[in-house]
Amino acid sequence: MTPGKQVIMWLFQFTSFFVIFAAFYCFLPEMDLYELISQRVGFISEQYWNDFFMFSVLAASVFANAIVIFLFATIRQKSKMRFTVQ
């Protein structure tokens, strides 16, 4: 793979991570999650909650991005195999 293709793939992967992270951060109901978790474990300090919530959003984003990259790679590999077999 040429360096140019590697850069383009890296930019695609970074962009997909950023979009997924922004979507999770914007659309996850932070206050509802805070109330749900604080009811189960008791008082949670603001700093601990911020750290926990940000880590959760980052971890979920990394996992979702890995799934997206895996699916795209699988589809790309299958399409290459289909065209080379014929």
Secondary structure by P-SEA (a helix, b strand, c coil): ccaaaaaaaaaaaaaaaaaaaaaaaaccaaaaaaaaaaaacccccaaaaaaaaaaaaaaaaaaaaaaaaaaaaaaaaaaaaaaaac
